[in-house]
Amino acid sequence: MGAHPQEQRSEQHRPEDVDPDRRASRKHKDREALHDQRSHRLRQPISLAAYLQSCPSGELSNWPVYTIDDQVVVDVMLRHEHLEQDLAALAERLRLERPLQLPVQRPKGQIRKDRRPWQEVLDPEGERRIRQVCARELAAFYAGSTP
């Protein structure tokens, strides 16, 4: 006897398949799990260079999270390099009474031990891979500036 039609539908369409926020969250969790698996197999933390080489292109780019049919559909992109300034500009744009602030203790603030700028951390091959895989993001969000 086959599964009930409702059960078949629920197996075919998970909520993250429809809801972009759930899809993005799922992708982030999958990416973390992949990094953890690779690190665990080696019994030591994986280097950034090794991670960039072993990670599939689709997991390095978030392009599908903020685009539909390859068109950017977000109103504002906040960039990590100057997040405080971007948050201030967003608060002003939204006419908020108080400025937006990041929490003092960030949930993943202790994971990345090396706090140097990316230019000092990435080797030329890693930078080339990111520029290749994330070319659409760089063109859309860094037009006229150098990330």
Wavefront OBJ file of the C-alpha trace (Angstrom):
o trace
v 0.000 0.000 0.000
v 1.323 3.447 -0.950
v 1.774 6.464 1.273
v -1.115 8.800 1.863
v -1.166 11.624 -0.782
v -0.577 14.286 1.934
v 2.494 12.389 3.159
v 3.827 12.196 -0.386
v 3.399 15.963 -0.833
v 5.141 16.762 2.451
v 8.099 14.610 1.437
v 8.321 16.358 -1.918
v 8.034 19.968 -0.637
v 9.927 20.868 2.479
v 9.268 24.367 3.929
v 12.816 25.481 3.071
v 12.092 24.717 -0.587
v 9.465 27.455 -0.625
v 10.520 29.977 2.033
v 13.772 31.807 1.102
v 14.584 32.537 4.767
v 14.362 28.869 5.655
v 16.324 27.965 2.523
v 19.095 30.416 3.501
v 19.139 29.130 7.073
v 19.264 25.537 5.846
v 22.094 26.382 3.444
v 24.052 28.016 6.286
v 23.571 24.968 8.533
v 24.572 22.647 5.698
v 27.710 24.713 5.064
v 28.655 24.571 8.763
v 28.064 20.821 8.853
v 30.212 20.337 5.753
v 33.063 22.318 7.309
v 32.691 20.349 10.562
v 32.753 17.037 8.663
v 35.909 17.974 6.781
v 37.593 19.164 9.976
v 36.530 16.038 11.877
v 37.843 13.703 9.167
v 41.220 15.368 9.452
v 40.979 15.403 13.274
v 42.080 19.035 13.206
v 40.611 22.330 12.021
v 40.738 22.639 8.270
v 42.680 25.598 6.883
v 40.884 28.312 4.972
v 42.859 27.451 1.823
v 41.886 23.774 2.065
v 38.260 24.666 2.747
v 38.078 26.970 -0.273
v 39.578 24.284 -2.511
v 37.311 21.486 -1.274
v 34.050 23.414 -0.937
v 31.666 23.154 -3.911
v 31.085 26.472 -5.707
v 27.384 26.455 -4.853
v 28.223 26.554 -1.166
v 30.570 29.535 -1.375
v 28.088 31.844 -3.064
v 24.880 33.208 -1.535
v 23.643 34.613 -4.852
v 20.381 32.571 -4.806
v 19.534 33.945 -1.339
v 19.083 37.546 -2.492
v 18.160 37.088 -6.144
v 15.234 35.777 -8.155
v 15.893 34.741 -11.744
v 19.399 36.226 -11.374
v 17.990 39.666 -10.479
v 18.859 41.227 -7.111
v 15.663 41.566 -5.062
v 16.991 43.037 -1.828
v 16.673 46.748 -1.173
v 19.855 47.063 0.864
v 22.965 44.959 1.236
v 24.956 45.534 4.401
v 28.641 44.752 4.004
v 30.713 43.321 6.806
v 33.711 45.533 6.028
v 31.862 48.633 7.236
v 28.848 47.194 8.971
v 28.559 49.950 11.582
v 28.299 52.632 8.875
v 25.850 50.541 6.833
v 23.670 49.984 9.918
v 23.663 53.723 10.616
v 22.652 54.484 7.027
v 19.898 51.855 7.187
v 18.543 53.259 10.457
v 18.456 56.708 8.883
v 16.765 55.384 5.754
v 14.112 53.671 7.897
v 13.788 56.799 10.057
v 14.380 54.859 13.244
v 14.459 56.792 16.500
v 17.541 54.936 17.712
v 20.524 53.600 15.761
v 20.773 49.902 15.024
v 23.420 48.126 17.070
v 24.978 44.713 16.930
v 24.816 42.573 20.063
v 27.859 42.871 22.282
v 28.435 39.128 22.222
v 27.867 37.693 18.786
v 26.797 34.034 18.578
v 29.749 33.017 16.376
v 32.181 35.668 17.559
v 34.654 33.140 18.919
v 34.804 30.806 15.914
v 37.129 32.826 13.732
v 40.340 33.196 15.710
v 42.328 35.029 13.028
v 40.959 38.593 12.937
v 43.264 39.909 10.220
v 41.699 41.499 7.113
v 40.944 39.094 4.270
v 43.801 40.549 2.201
v 46.231 39.198 4.797
v 44.485 35.855 5.292
v 43.728 34.622 1.771
v 46.441 33.243 -0.423
v 46.324 34.225 -4.141
v 44.596 30.956 -5.087
v 41.895 31.457 -2.435
v 41.292 35.015 -3.560
v 41.077 33.859 -7.194
v 38.550 31.161 -6.266
v 36.326 33.573 -4.338
v 36.506 36.211 -7.082
v 35.553 33.551 -9.638
v 32.739 31.893 -7.684
v 31.324 35.124 -6.242
v 31.787 37.311 -9.336
v 28.071 38.185 -9.468
v 28.005 39.313 -5.823
v 31.149 41.359 -6.275
v 29.768 43.054 -9.392
v 26.372 43.745 -7.801
v 27.454 44.897 -4.354
v 30.926 46.297 -4.844
v 30.518 48.172 -8.121
v 32.910 51.112 -8.048
v 34.818 49.871 -5.012
v 37.314 47.129 -4.279
v 36.328 44.530 -1.689
l 1 2 3 4 5 6 7 8 9 10 11 12 13 14 15 16 17 18 19 20 21 22 23 24 25 26 27 28 29 30 31 32 33 34 35 36 37 38 39 40 41 42 43 44 45 46 47 48 49 50 51 52 53 54 55 56 57 58 59 60 61 62 63 64 65 66 67 68 69 70 71 72 73 74 75 76 77 78 79 80 81 82 83 84 85 86 87 88 89 90 91 92 93 94 95 96 97 98 99 100 101 102 103 104 105 106 107 108 109 110 111 112 113 114 115 116 117 118 119 120 121 122 123 124 125 126 127 128 129 130 131 132 133 134 135 136 137 138 139 140 141 142 143 144 145 146 147
